[in-house]
Amino acid sequence: MAKVLKNGLVYLHIPKTGGNWLTDILERQDLITGEIGHKHATYDALISECLPEAGTLPVRLTGYFCVVRHPLRWYESWFKYQTARGWKTWGKAGKPHRWHVMTEMNRNKAVDFNDFMQLVNRNTPGFVHQLYGSYTNGSNAVILKNESIAQDFTALCERSRLGIDQKAVLSAPPLGVSPRMEISWDRDVLRETIENEAPAFKRYGYERP
């Protein structure tokens, strides 16, 4: 379920961007006042299906925020995560009641990372840009970065006048980190991926390797 904070901000949880850590922080800091929709609900999904639920919340929705990460690191994290779990299937295409934002990635399965990325570039090119956009396009969401998530979140809380224990947040250890695995990009695969994700590098302020 998407988390609704005491000041009406909604946390939109993009998979593999540090959401377990942030959700744990929200719970520990007692900032959550309600939940709506699916855990990984996109902005469009909330608007089209879940806003009636908002009427039952004790606060009025005031805005959205989400976390992104470097596009290449996102693919590496997803591969590690799925490899460790035997390539779990997410949702099912054509079945609205089994919706999941990661359903498109179900067809990209491989033992080798570069084989996986070749499938991504062929079947779902620019997936990360599209994934992030499904949360940020139209929502005017405040965008935090996984690479500086603790600092970005404390800054958001300060701007939003959400009282938190900043020291506890800034010192909180990582949570839900993908398994350790050596990743080595094939040069051609890397070049194609960077080209496909060019809009994500530009939109979210990441330098292209």
ChimeraX commands (.cxc) that place a marker at each C-alpha (Angstrom):
marker #1 position 0.00,0.00,0.00 radius 0.5
marker #1 position 1.22,3.54,-0.77 radius 0.5
marker #1 position 2.04,5.26,2.52 radius 0.5
marker #1 position 0.24,8.50,3.42 radius 0.5
marker #1 position 2.11,10.69,5.88 radius 0.5
marker #1 position 0.66,12.86,8.61 radius 0.5
marker #1 position 1.03,15.99,6.50 radius 0.5
marker #1 position -0.75,14.43,3.51 radius 0.5
marker #1 position 2.34,13.57,1.47 radius 0.5
marker #1 position 2.10,10.22,-0.32 radius 0.5
marker #1 position 5.17,8.02,-0.70 radius 0.5
marker #1 position 5.15,6.40,-4.16 radius 0.5
marker #1 position 7.35,3.31,-3.87 radius 0.5
marker #1 position 9.38,2.60,-7.02 radius 0.5
marker #1 position 10.79,-0.95,-6.82 radius 0.5
marker #1 position 14.51,-1.36,-6.07 radius 0.5
marker #1 position 15.19,2.23,-5.05 radius 0.5
marker #1 position 15.53,1.82,-1.27 radius 0.5
marker #1 position 11.86,1.50,-0.43 radius 0.5
marker #1 position 12.26,-1.04,2.36 radius 0.5
marker #1 position 14.69,1.28,4.15 radius 0.5
marker #1 position 12.45,4.30,3.72 radius 0.5
marker #1 position 9.28,2.48,4.74 radius 0.5
marker #1 position 11.04,1.27,7.88 radius 0.5
marker #1 position 12.09,4.84,8.64 radius 0.5
marker #1 position 8.53,6.12,8.12 radius 0.5
marker #1 position 7.24,3.51,10.55 radius 0.5
marker #1 position 9.95,4.07,13.16 radius 0.5
marker #1 position 9.44,7.84,13.03 radius 0.5
marker #1 position 5.65,7.40,13.36 radius 0.5
marker #1 position 4.97,9.44,10.23 radius 0.5
marker #1 position 2.33,7.23,8.59 radius 0.5
marker #1 position -1.34,8.07,9.01 radius 0.5
marker #1 position -2.85,5.78,6.37 radius 0.5
marker #1 position -2.39,3.68,3.23 radius 0.5
marker #1 position -4.00,3.62,-0.20 radius 0.5
marker #1 position -3.74,1.41,-3.26 radius 0.5
marker #1 position -0.98,-1.07,-4.09 radius 0.5
marker #1 position 2.48,-1.08,-2.47 radius 0.5
marker #1 position 4.04,-0.16,-5.83 radius 0.5
marker #1 position 1.11,1.86,-7.16 radius 0.5
marker #1 position 2.09,4.37,-9.82 radius 0.5
marker #1 position 0.69,7.88,-9.87 radius 0.5
marker #1 position -1.75,7.00,-12.66 radius 0.5
marker #1 position -2.91,3.90,-10.78 radius 0.5
marker #1 position -3.65,5.95,-7.67 radius 0.5
marker #1 position -5.49,8.63,-9.62 radius 0.5
marker #1 position -7.62,6.21,-11.63 radius 0.5
marker #1 position -8.38,3.60,-9.00 radius 0.5
marker #1 position -7.51,4.61,-5.47 radius 0.5
marker #1 position -8.40,8.23,-4.85 radius 0.5
marker #1 position -11.88,7.32,-3.54 radius 0.5
marker #1 position -10.03,5.62,-0.68 radius 0.5
marker #1 position -8.44,8.97,0.14 radius 0.5
marker #1 position -11.79,10.18,1.43 radius 0.5
marker #1 position -11.47,7.77,4.34 radius 0.5
marker #1 position -8.08,9.13,5.41 radius 0.5
marker #1 position -7.71,11.50,8.37 radius 0.5
marker #1 position -5.75,14.00,6.23 radius 0.5
marker #1 position -6.09,15.62,2.82 radius 0.5
marker #1 position -3.53,14.53,0.23 radius 0.5
marker #1 position -1.06,17.36,-0.30 radius 0.5
marker #1 position 1.51,15.92,-2.70 radius 0.5
marker #1 position 3.79,13.03,-3.60 radius 0.5
marker #1 position 7.40,11.97,-3.27 radius 0.5
marker #1 position 9.43,9.05,-4.55 radius 0.5
marker #1 position 13.01,7.77,-4.79 radius 0.5
marker #1 position 15.02,7.07,-7.95 radius 0.5
marker #1 position 18.50,5.64,-8.46 radius 0.5
marker #1 position 21.17,5.61,-11.17 radius 0.5
marker #1 position 19.61,3.77,-14.16 radius 0.5
marker #1 position 22.53,1.35,-14.58 radius 0.5
marker #1 position 22.61,0.56,-10.87 radius 0.5
marker #1 position 18.86,-0.11,-11.02 radius 0.5
marker #1 position 19.34,-2.84,-13.64 radius 0.5
marker #1 position 22.18,-4.37,-11.67 radius 0.5
marker #1 position 20.06,-4.40,-8.50 radius 0.5
marker #1 position 17.07,-5.94,-10.26 radius 0.5
marker #1 position 19.21,-8.70,-11.78 radius 0.5
marker #1 position 20.76,-9.55,-8.41 radius 0.5
marker #1 position 17.37,-9.48,-6.69 radius 0.5
marker #1 position 15.66,-11.68,-9.26 radius 0.5
marker #1 position 18.57,-14.11,-9.54 radius 0.5
marker #1 position 18.49,-14.65,-5.77 radius 0.5
marker #1 position 14.75,-15.35,-5.92 radius 0.5
marker #1 position 14.71,-17.66,-8.92 radius 0.5
marker #1 position 13.19,-15.04,-11.23 radius 0.5
marker #1 position 9.92,-14.41,-9.47 radius 0.5
marker #1 position 6.97,-13.58,-11.73 radius 0.5
marker #1 position 5.35,-10.20,-11.09 radius 0.5
marker #1 position 1.66,-9.82,-11.92 radius 0.5
marker #1 position 0.28,-11.09,-15.20 radius 0.5
marker #1 position -0.14,-9.26,-18.50 radius 0.5
marker #1 position -3.79,-8.78,-19.49 radius 0.5
marker #1 position -5.06,-9.42,-15.95 radius 0.5
marker #1 position -5.93,-6.06,-14.31 radius 0.5
marker #1 position -6.65,-7.70,-10.96 radius 0.5
marker #1 position -3.07,-9.00,-10.97 radius 0.5
marker #1 position -1.51,-5.68,-11.93 radius 0.5
marker #1 position 2.10,-4.97,-11.07 radius 0.5
marker #1 position 4.37,-2.27,-12.39 radius 0.5
marker #1 position 7.11,-4.86,-13.04 radius 0.5
marker #1 position 5.03,-7.23,-15.19 radius 0.5
marker #1 position 6.76,-6.18,-18.40 radius 0.5
marker #1 position 10.08,-7.37,-17.04 radius 0.5
marker #1 position 8.83,-10.95,-16.59 radius 0.5
marker #1 position 10.06,-11.89,-20.07 radius 0.5
marker #1 position 13.63,-10.75,-19.39 radius 0.5
marker #1 position 15.21,-13.72,-17.63 radius 0.5
marker #1 position 18.80,-14.92,-18.01 radius 0.5
marker #1 position 21.59,-16.51,-16.00 radius 0.5
marker #1 position 24.19,-14.06,-17.30 radius 0.5
marker #1 position 23.82,-10.33,-16.64 radius 0.5
marker #1 position 24.73,-9.21,-20.15 radius 0.5
marker #1 position 22.31,-11.74,-21.65 radius 0.5
marker #1 position 19.68,-10.26,-19.35 radius 0.5
marker #1 position 20.46,-6.73,-20.52 radius 0.5
marker #1 position 20.33,-7.80,-24.16 radius 0.5
marker #1 position 16.80,-9.05,-23.51 radius 0.5
marker #1 position 15.93,-5.77,-21.78 radius 0.5
marker #1 position 17.27,-3.72,-24.68 radius 0.5
marker #1 position 15.36,-5.84,-27.15 radius 0.5
marker #1 position 12.06,-6.42,-25.32 radius 0.5
marker #1 position 11.72,-3.41,-23.01 radius 0.5
marker #1 position 14.20,-0.72,-24.16 radius 0.5
marker #1 position 14.39,2.28,-21.83 radius 0.5
marker #1 position 12.47,0.45,-19.13 radius 0.5
marker #1 position 13.90,2.45,-16.22 radius 0.5
marker #1 position 12.97,5.78,-17.83 radius 0.5
marker #1 position 9.42,4.52,-18.36 radius 0.5
marker #1 position 9.26,3.04,-14.86 radius 0.5
marker #1 position 10.33,6.26,-13.17 radius 0.5
marker #1 position 8.05,8.29,-15.42 radius 0.5
marker #1 position 5.00,6.29,-14.34 radius 0.5
marker #1 position 5.57,7.72,-10.86 radius 0.5
marker #1 position 6.85,11.21,-11.64 radius 0.5
marker #1 position 5.00,12.28,-14.80 radius 0.5
marker #1 position 1.96,14.32,-13.83 radius 0.5
marker #1 position 2.42,13.87,-10.09 radius 0.5
marker #1 position 4.86,16.76,-9.57 radius 0.5
marker #1 position 6.47,14.40,-7.06 radius 0.5
marker #1 position 9.44,15.48,-4.99 radius 0.5
marker #1 position 12.27,13.27,-6.21 radius 0.5
marker #1 position 14.78,11.86,-3.74 radius 0.5
marker #1 position 17.86,9.89,-4.79 radius 0.5
marker #1 position 18.81,6.48,-3.50 radius 0.5
marker #1 position 22.45,7.52,-3.42 radius 0.5
marker #1 position 21.69,10.23,-0.84 radius 0.5
marker #1 position 18.36,8.97,0.46 radius 0.5
marker #1 position 18.90,9.73,4.16 radius 0.5
marker #1 position 20.04,13.29,3.54 radius 0.5
marker #1 position 17.35,13.91,0.91 radius 0.5
marker #1 position 14.62,12.57,3.17 radius 0.5
marker #1 position 15.66,14.63,6.18 radius 0.5
marker #1 position 15.73,17.72,3.95 radius 0.5
marker #1 position 12.21,16.91,2.71 radius 0.5
marker #1 position 10.99,16.54,6.29 radius 0.5
marker #1 position 12.52,19.86,7.25 radius 0.5
marker #1 position 10.86,21.64,4.30 radius 0.5
marker #1 position 7.56,19.91,5.03 radius 0.5
marker #1 position 7.74,20.57,8.76 radius 0.5
marker #1 position 7.64,16.88,9.63 radius 0.5
marker #1 position 9.30,16.39,12.98 radius 0.5
marker #1 position 11.80,13.53,12.90 radius 0.5
marker #1 position 14.86,12.35,14.77 radius 0.5
marker #1 position 17.38,13.40,12.14 radius 0.5
marker #1 position 20.29,11.69,13.88 radius 0.5
marker #1 position 18.42,8.35,13.87 radius 0.5
marker #1 position 17.52,8.71,10.20 radius 0.5
marker #1 position 21.02,9.69,9.09 radius 0.5
marker #1 position 22.61,6.82,11.02 radius 0.5
marker #1 position 20.09,4.13,10.04 radius 0.5
marker #1 position 21.85,1.15,8.39 radius 0.5
marker #1 position 20.92,-0.11,4.90 radius 0.5
marker #1 position 17.94,-2.46,4.63 radius 0.5
marker #1 position 16.92,-4.86,1.89 radius 0.5
marker #1 position 20.23,-4.58,0.01 radius 0.5
marker #1 position 20.53,-6.83,-3.05 radius 0.5
marker #1 position 22.84,-9.87,-2.71 radius 0.5
marker #1 position 26.53,-9.35,-3.46 radius 0.5
marker #1 position 27.39,-10.28,-7.03 radius 0.5
marker #1 position 30.14,-9.21,-9.39 radius 0.5
marker #1 position 28.67,-7.35,-12.37 radius 0.5
marker #1 position 30.72,-6.64,-15.49 radius 0.5
marker #1 position 29.10,-4.82,-18.40 radius 0.5
marker #1 position 29.85,-5.79,-21.98 radius 0.5
marker #1 position 30.91,-2.61,-23.76 radius 0.5
marker #1 position 28.33,-2.86,-26.57 radius 0.5
marker #1 position 25.54,-3.75,-24.15 radius 0.5
marker #1 position 26.50,-0.81,-21.95 radius 0.5
marker #1 position 26.52,1.60,-24.88 radius 0.5
marker #1 position 23.08,0.47,-26.06 radius 0.5
marker #1 position 21.64,0.68,-22.56 radius 0.5
marker #1 position 22.98,4.19,-22.04 radius 0.5
marker #1 position 21.42,5.27,-25.32 radius 0.5
marker #1 position 18.07,3.74,-24.39 radius 0.5
marker #1 position 18.14,5.37,-20.96 radius 0.5
marker #1 position 19.36,8.79,-22.14 radius 0.5
marker #1 position 16.07,10.46,-21.08 radius 0.5
marker #1 position 16.43,9.03,-17.56 radius 0.5
marker #1 position 20.00,10.31,-17.19 radius 0.5
marker #1 position 18.88,13.76,-18.24 radius 0.5
marker #1 position 15.55,13.89,-16.38 radius 0.5
marker #1 position 16.92,12.73,-13.02 radius 0.5
marker #1 position 20.33,14.40,-13.13 radius 0.5
marker #1 position 22.67,11.43,-13.50 radius 0.5
marker #1 position 25.87,11.63,-15.52 radius 0.5
marker #1 position 26.19,9.27,-18.44 radius 0.5
marker #1 position 29.26,7.01,-18.05 radius 0.5
marker link #1:1,2 radius 0.2
marker link #1:2,3 radius 0.2
marker link #1:3,4 radius 0.2
marker link #1:4,5 radius 0.2
marker link #1:5,6 radius 0.2
marker link #1:6,7 radius 0.2
marker link #1:7,8 radius 0.2
marker link #1:8,9 radius 0.2
marker link #1:9,10 radius 0.2
marker link #1:10,11 radius 0.2
marker link #1:11,12 radius 0.2
marker link #1:12,13 radius 0.2
marker link #1:13,14 radius 0.2
marker link #1:14,15 radius 0.2
marker link #1:15,16 radius 0.2
marker link #1:16,17 radius 0.2
marker link #1:17,18 radius 0.2
marker link #1:18,19 radius 0.2
marker link #1:19,20 radius 0.2
marker link #1:20,21 radius 0.2
marker link #1:21,22 radius 0.2
marker link #1:22,23 radius 0.2
marker link #1:23,24 radius 0.2
marker link #1:24,25 radius 0.2
marker link #1:25,26 radius 0.2
marker link #1:26,27 radius 0.2
marker link #1:27,28 radius 0.2
marker link #1:28,29 radius 0.2
marker link #1:29,30 radius 0.2
marker link #1:30,31 radius 0.2
marker link #1:31,32 radius 0.2
marker link #1:32,33 radius 0.2
marker link #1:33,34 radius 0.2
marker link #1:34,35 radius 0.2
marker link #1:35,36 radius 0.2
marker link #1:36,37 radius 0.2
marker link #1:37,38 radius 0.2
marker link #1:38,39 radius 0.2
marker link #1:39,40 radius 0.2
marker link #1:40,41 radius 0.2
marker link #1:41,42 radius 0.2
marker link #1:42,43 radius 0.2
marker link #1:43,44 radius 0.2
marker link #1:44,45 radius 0.2
marker link #1:45,46 radius 0.2
marker link #1:46,47 radius 0.2
marker link #1:47,48 radius 0.2
marker link #1:48,49 radius 0.2
marker link #1:49,50 radius 0.2
marker link #1:50,51 radius 0.2
marker link #1:51,52 radius 0.2
marker link #1:52,53 radius 0.2
marker link #1:53,54 radius 0.2
marker link #1:54,55 radius 0.2
marker link #1:55,56 radius 0.2
marker link #1:56,57 radius 0.2
marker link #1:57,58 radius 0.2
marker link #1:58,59 radius 0.2
marker link #1:59,60 radius 0.2
marker link #1:60,61 radius 0.2
marker link #1:61,62 radius 0.2
marker link #1:62,63 radius 0.2
marker link #1:63,64 radius 0.2
marker link #1:64,65 radius 0.2
marker link #1:65,66 radius 0.2
marker link #1:66,67 radius 0.2
marker link #1:67,68 radius 0.2
marker link #1:68,69 radius 0.2
marker link #1:69,70 radius 0.2
marker link #1:70,71 radius 0.2
marker link #1:71,72 radius 0.2
marker link #1:72,73 radius 0.2
marker link #1:73,74 radius 0.2
marker link #1:74,75 radius 0.2
marker link #1:75,76 radius 0.2
marker link #1:76,77 radius 0.2
marker link #1:77,78 radius 0.2
marker link #1:78,79 radius 0.2
marker link #1:79,80 radius 0.2
marker link #1:80,81 radius 0.2
marker link #1:81,82 radius 0.2
marker link #1:82,83 radius 0.2
marker link #1:83,84 radius 0.2
marker link #1:84,85 radius 0.2
marker link #1:85,86 radius 0.2
marker link #1:86,87 radius 0.2
marker link #1:87,88 radius 0.2
marker link #1:88,89 radius 0.2
marker link #1:89,90 radius 0.2
marker link #1:90,91 radius 0.2
marker link #1:91,92 radius 0.2
marker link #1:92,93 radius 0.2
marker link #1:93,94 radius 0.2
marker link #1:94,95 radius 0.2
marker link #1:95,96 radius 0.2
marker link #1:96,97 radius 0.2
marker link #1:97,98 radius 0.2
marker link #1:98,99 radius 0.2
marker link #1:99,100 radius 0.2
marker link #1:100,101 radius 0.2
marker link #1:101,102 radius 0.2
marker link #1:102,103 radius 0.2
marker link #1:103,104 radius 0.2
marker link #1:104,105 radius 0.2
marker link #1:105,106 radius 0.2
marker link #1:106,107 radius 0.2
marker link #1:107,108 radius 0.2
marker link #1:108,109 radius 0.2
marker link #1:109,110 radius 0.2
marker link #1:110,111 radius 0.2
marker link #1:111,112 radius 0.2
marker link #1:112,113 radius 0.2
marker link #1:113,114 radius 0.2
marker link #1:114,115 radius 0.2
marker link #1:115,116 radius 0.2
marker link #1:116,117 radius 0.2
marker link #1:117,118 radius 0.2
marker link #1:118,119 radius 0.2
marker link #1:119,120 radius 0.2
marker link #1:120,121 radius 0.2
marker link #1:121,122 radius 0.2
marker link #1:122,123 radius 0.2
marker link #1:123,124 radius 0.2
marker link #1:124,125 radius 0.2
marker link #1:125,126 radius 0.2
marker link #1:126,127 radius 0.2
marker link #1:127,128 radius 0.2
marker link #1:128,129 radius 0.2
marker link #1:129,130 radius 0.2
marker link #1:130,131 radius 0.2
marker link #1:131,132 radius 0.2
marker link #1:132,133 radius 0.2
marker link #1:133,134 radius 0.2
marker link #1:134,135 radius 0.2
marker link #1:135,136 radius 0.2
marker link #1:136,137 radius 0.2
marker link #1:137,138 radius 0.2
marker link #1:138,139 radius 0.2
marker link #1:139,140 radius 0.2
marker link #1:140,141 radius 0.2
marker link #1:141,142 radius 0.2
marker link #1:142,143 radius 0.2
marker link #1:143,144 radius 0.2
marker link #1:144,145 radius 0.2
marker link #1:145,146 radius 0.2
marker link #1:146,147 radius 0.2
marker link #1:147,148 radius 0.2
marker link #1:148,149 radius 0.2
marker link #1:149,150 radius 0.2
marker link #1:150,151 radius 0.2
marker link #1:151,152 radius 0.2
marker link #1:152,153 radius 0.2
marker link #1:153,154 radius 0.2
marker link #1:154,155 radius 0.2
marker link #1:155,156 radius 0.2
marker link #1:156,157 radius 0.2
marker link #1:157,158 radius 0.2
marker link #1:158,159 radius 0.2
marker link #1:159,160 radius 0.2
marker link #1:160,161 radius 0.2
marker link #1:161,162 radius 0.2
marker link #1:162,163 radius 0.2
marker link #1:163,164 radius 0.2
marker link #1:164,165 radius 0.2
marker link #1:165,166 radius 0.2
marker link #1:166,167 radius 0.2
marker link #1:167,168 radius 0.2
marker link #1:168,169 radius 0.2
marker link #1:169,170 radius 0.2
marker link #1:170,171 radius 0.2
marker link #1:171,172 radius 0.2
marker link #1:172,173 radius 0.2
marker link #1:173,174 radius 0.2
marker link #1:174,175 radius 0.2
marker link #1:175,176 radius 0.2
marker link #1:176,177 radius 0.2
marker link #1:177,178 radius 0.2
marker link #1:178,179 radius 0.2
marker link #1:179,180 radius 0.2
marker link #1:180,181 radius 0.2
marker link #1:181,182 radius 0.2
marker link #1:182,183 radius 0.2
marker link #1:183,184 radius 0.2
marker link #1:184,185 radius 0.2
marker link #1:185,186 radius 0.2
marker link #1:186,187 radius 0.2
marker link #1:187,188 radius 0.2
marker link #1:188,189 radius 0.2
marker link #1:189,190 radius 0.2
marker link #1:190,191 radius 0.2
marker link #1:191,192 radius 0.2
marker link #1:192,193 radius 0.2
marker link #1:193,194 radius 0.2
marker link #1:194,195 radius 0.2
marker link #1:195,196 radius 0.2
marker link #1:196,197 radius 0.2
marker link #1:197,198 radius 0.2
marker link #1:198,199 radius 0.2
marker link #1:199,200 radius 0.2
marker link #1:200,201 radius 0.2
marker link #1:201,202 radius 0.2
marker link #1:202,203 radius 0.2
marker link #1:203,204 radius 0.2
marker link #1:204,205 radius 0.2
marker link #1:205,206 radius 0.2
marker link #1:206,207 radius 0.2
marker link #1:207,208 radius 0.2
marker link #1:208,209 radius 0.2
view
